[in-house]
Amino acid sequence: MLTSYFYCNFANSNLFYLKEQLNHPVFKAVSEVAAQMQLKCYVIGGYVRDIIMERPSVDIDIMVIGSGIDLAKNVATLNGKDTKVKVFKNFGTAVFNYKYQDKVWQIEFVGARKESYRTDSRKPIVEDGTLEDDQNRRDFTINALAISLNKESYGELVDPFDGLNDINKKIIRTPLEPDITFSDDPLRMLRAIRFATQLDFFIQVPTIESIIKNADRIKIVSGERIIEEINKIILAKKPSIGFKLLYQTGLLKIIFPEFIELKGAEYVDGKGHKDNFLHTLEVLDNLSLHTDNLWLRWSAILHDIAKPNTKKFVKGTGWTFHAHEFVGAKMVPDIFKKLKLPLNEKMKYVEKLVLLHLRPIALVDEIVSDSAVRRLLFEAGDDIDDLMLLCESDITSKNQEKVKKYTTNFKIVRQKLKEIEEKDRIRNFQPPITGELIMEVFGLTPCKEIGTIKNKIKDAILDGIINNDYQQAYDYMLKLGNKLGLKVAKN
Ligand code: CTP
């Protein structure tokens, strides 16, 4: 399909945007060098899709009928001798960075392939191919669009599968029979759902049916590749779209079975509880309106993860999920490990938010003591604002009266937190007396009394018995030492 077709389908603004993008000096340079080398080359894939959709992108893929590595090296020389070309010989690809308009662009060159297109595959490329071969083997019609960089047809769109129309109609579908496309690389099943979520597109029926049929094949894909796609779904504007599709296709059950456990509602004596899967997705969507923090979004996904394990029906009371926040926090490391998520401070942060997610609402009570507020500030530290966002997103009642009440309650909690923080500076507070000082004052070598004294000083400050002040804490330490029968060695 040729340029004229392309032009008549697009509004002037799109056309102007596309033309502007094709003025990128890298495209001019590639075109020039390719002509000298008598090679045919095209911009292809996600970059083309994104400029058509006017989504700015700095990742450019150039596909060459021939050696992508040779072309990359020659283009890089034009760009100055400091340009470092990274070559991946096994995959026949080469990449370099290019600074333009205050941005760093990543320009990747790849030779056209007959086999499935996978830049991250451990398998080396098998056979060189034509433009048509290469487009046939791409994942979706919207990702198979190519724009010519050849002099005689510069800027012409090559769209054998009507991908442009699919962009207009918001459709995800595979260029070949979906079973073939997915068997080439089963990760594409997840990619279909990821694109549907990110772009708010529909997955065409035969394509979704093929995902359902082939879901089990996701097991041959590495956990690292899977979690990359899952995280992209989580970072989308409305992540629930992706999780509902993952659930419907059977992929979620394989990838993240703990999440499936939240699905459904049980009834005893006519009393049911809410579907915690749908509730969690609502919390996640609510939260996503306010933050791009992936780990805070993960906290939303996991905040009620232990509800199925802790669920009980108590006669006269109804359904209870006692201690689900403690059990849930304990489940976080295992889930992170299984899902190949980082086992570092990000995990600790998620654990902490899951553990504390019920605490702010408990502070609503009129008679709540300053001490309870101080304790929460101390335990949450700098993450208190994130915790409040999570809790506010946790309000998913359909009853507007209740929502109003909860929202007002959270305003009260925020006010209390603010007042106590301003007064006592508890957030990130370090007890003013160190273990070294206690040892020095009482002439101690490391022993359990030091920990006891330190903790009691901390508790006294949090409970408001003494102020967060060095002298008061020092005097209190002397009192505690005296009670424990310790002698002052140095005052
Ligand atoms: N591709 C594919 N099959 C895959 C991965 C990638 O066919 N499993 C092709 C698609 O044509 C895709 C291109 O390689 O457009 C580039 O891949 P990638 O950078 O992973 O995706 P993008 O489409 O650029 O999207 P994003 O940058 O959002 O990941």
Boltz pocket constraint, residues with backbone or C-beta under 6 A from the ligand:
constraints:
  - pocket:
      binder: B
      contacts: [[A, 44], [A, 45], [A, 46], [A, 47], [A, 59], [A, 61], [A, 117], [A, 118], [A, 119], [A, 137], [A, 138], [A, 139], [A, 140], [A, 143], [A, 144], [A, 185], [A, 187], [A, 188], [A, 191]]
      max_distance: 6.0
